[in-house]
């Protein structure tokens, strides 16, 4: 059974940082393209960052230079380091793994507020 479990969300002040984690089980981790998406209240889910199996990374323009996606293959976990957070980054963050089929985590809330 495939499971993606996020953690690391929370309440942070503007300018602060968090590291979101996504622990995967039930998949051949290194064969999947990995990604993070987010959904703010009243808005559609949007792409944030992606890491291909090659290691190439891609980011939404709104987070370039502030967010970093990384992968710890031996521990079947990937991360989203989020720095210099802004109130508009407030959303539920979802991790995603894709190889023919797409799997999603349950989401972790990030709230940026003073």
TIRORO-100333 format. One record per residue (C-alpha): x, y, z; residue number from 1. Coordinates in pm, 1 decimal. Each point is the difference from the previous one (the first is absolute). Example, Ala and Ser with C-alpha at 12.3 -4.5 7.8 and 13.67 -1.06 7.14 Angstrom:
<sites>
- X  Y  Z  pos
- 1230.0  -450.0  780.0  1
- 137.0  344.0  -66.0  2
</sites>
This chain:
<sites>
- X  Y  Z  pos
- 0.0  0.0  0.0  1
- 137.4  339.5  -102.5  2
- 17.5  268.0  265.2  3
- 135.9  352.2  -0.7  4
- 1.8  167.7  338.9  5
- 79.9  368.7  36.5  6
- 122.1  174.6  311.3  7
- 168.7  322.7  100.4  8
- -272.3  256.1  -52.5  9
- -94.0  261.1  255.8  10
- -46.4  364.5  85.5  11
- 292.9  224.9  -83.8  12
- 57.7  373.5  -16.3  13
- 72.9  174.3  -329.3  14
- 362.9  -49.6  -91.2  15
- 16.3  -328.7  185.4  16
- 88.7  -346.9  -122.2  17
- -131.2  -354.5  16.1  18
- 106.0  -335.1  -136.3  19
- -283.7  -213.8  -128.9  20
- 57.4  -374.4  -20.9  21
- -171.9  -270.2  -201.2  22
- 71.7  -358.5  97.1  23
- -84.7  -253.9  -268.3  24
- -74.8  -367.9  30.8  25
- -118.5  -264.8  -243.4  26
- 170.0  148.4  -307.3  27
- 336.5  -34.0  -170.2  28
- 101.1  342.3  120.7  29
- 277.5  71.0  -249.8  30
- -226.9  -78.7  -297.1  31
- -247.9  276.4  75.2  32
- -7.1  366.4  -81.9  33
- -65.9  186.8  323.7  34
- -182.6  325.7  49.4  35
- -162.5  238.6  242.3  36
- -325.5  182.7  -59.4  37
- -201.6  234.5  219.0  38
- -358.0  110.3  34.4  39
- -101.0  324.2  164.3  40
- -354.8  55.3  130.4  41
- -240.1  62.7  -286.8  42
- 264.2  -66.9  -264.3  43
- 95.0  -289.7  -223.5  44
- 292.0  -224.4  80.0  45
- 314.8  137.3  -159.7  46
- 342.7  -133.3  -88.8  47
- 287.1  102.9  227.4  48
- 308.9  -212.4  -77.5  49
- 101.9  -319.0  -179.1  50
- 301.2  -228.9  -1.1  51
- 35.2  -245.7  -286.3  52
- 165.5  -340.5  33.7  53
- 302.5  160.5  -169.1  54
- 31.5  243.8  287.0  55
- -107.1  297.5  -211.0  56
- -216.8  244.0  193.7  57
- -269.2  247.2  -100.8  58
- -176.3  269.2  199.3  59
- -299.6  225.6  -28.3  60
- 106.9  357.7  -64.9  61
- -157.8  111.4  326.2  62
- 235.4  -215.9  208.4  63
- 324.4  4.4  -199.9  64
- 294.7  90.8  218.6  65
- -196.8  -62.9  319.8  66
- -103.6  -367.4  -17.3  67
- 219.8  -303.2  -60.8  68
- -109.4  -354.5  -75.6  69
- 233.1  -283.7  94.3  70
- -0.5  -375.9  32.5  71
- 147.5  -240.2  254.9  72
- -26.3  -324.4  -190.9  73
- 139.3  -240.6  264.5  74
- -269.1  119.7  239.0  75
- -279.7  12.9  -262.7  76
- -69.6  361.9  91.9  77
- -8.8  322.3  -194.0  78
- -10.5  352.2  127.7  79
- -104.5  353.1  -75.2  80
- 212.8  260.3  174.5  81
- -203.5  320.4  11.5  82
- 182.1  320.8  86.7  83
- -94.3  366.7  18.3  84
- -365.2  -92.7  34.2  85
- -267.4  247.8  -95.5  86
- -366.6  16.9  104.7  87
- -96.3  -102.0  -354.3  88
- 183.7  -329.2  53.6  89
- -271.4  -102.3  246.3  90
- -153.8  -321.6  -130.8  91
- -29.3  -372.1  45.9  92
- 309.7  -153.9  -154.8  93
- -28.1  -339.1  -169.3  94
- 275.2  -232.5  -112.5  95
- -38.8  -198.5  -320.0  96
- 177.1  -294.4  -162.5  97
- -61.9  -86.0  -364.1  98
- 96.5  -289.1  -224.5  99
- -290.0  -92.5  -230.2  100
- -221.3  38.8  309.8  101
- -14.9  299.6  231.9  102
- 4.9  -34.2  377.4  103
- -74.6  273.5  251.5  104
- 59.4  60.8  364.7  105
- -267.1  126.0  235.9  106
- 139.6  352.5  24.8  107
- 166.4  212.1  265.9  108
- -113.6  350.5  93.0  109
- 239.7  291.2  -26.5  110
- -122.1  328.3  143.4  111
- 207.8  314.9  -33.3  112
- -121.2  273.9  228.7  113
- 129.4  254.4  247.3  114
</sites>
